[in-house]
């Protein structure tokens, strides 16, 4: 039977990451197992959706178990 929980800590919650720091416009290299737990490719998807929620986009480059990300905002042309 299903039940309602008063609280639950999701271990894959993207809010646990320091997005304000990582999406500050600088170029960051992050490492699987140290900075994030999922695959680098999956983390790129999480970073992209988080960037959209913050009004921008993110450039990504996956290399083995590392990912390079950079947040940016597109300007209107």
N, C-alpha and C positions, 0 to 999 in steps of 0.2 A: 504494500500500500504506500502511496506517496505521502510525503509530509513536508510542511513548510519549515525551513530552518530560520532561526533567529539571526544567525550570521554564519559566514563561511569565508575563509581566506583562499581565494583562487591563486594558485601558484604561478599561472601564466598570465597574470594581470599586467597589461602593458603600462598601467599607471605606476608600477613599481620602478620603472626606469626613469633616470633623470632627464626627461625630455626637454625641459627648459634649457638645460646645459647643452645637450647634444643637438638641439635644433636652434642653435644661436647664430647660425650662418657660417661658423668655422667648419673646417674639414676634419672629421673624426674617423679614426680607425678603431673598430671595436672587434673583440675576439670572442668567439663562441666558447662557452664554459667559464669565461672570466667576466664578460660584460653582459652576456645574454645566454640563455640555455637552449633555445631552439636552434635549428639550422640557420646559417647565414642568409640563405635565400628566403626562408620564412620570416626572419627578422627584417629583411628589406621590405616585405609586404606590410609588416606591422609599422615600420617607420613611415612608409608611404601613407598609410591611412591616418596615422597620428599627425603627419605634416598637413594633410588635407584639413583635418579638424582645426589646425592652428592657422589656416588660411594660406598655405603655401604648398610647396612640393619638395621632394628630396631626391637628390642625385645619389645613386648607389653604384658600388662596384664590389662584386663578391670575388674573393680570392681565397680558395681553400676554406679555412674556418674563420676567416676574417672578412669584415665588410667595411668599406669606406662610405661614409654618408656625409652629405652637405645639404642643408636646408636652404631654400631660396623662395622668394616671392616673385611671381611674374608681374611685369609692369604692363599696363594697358598700352596698346599701340594706336 
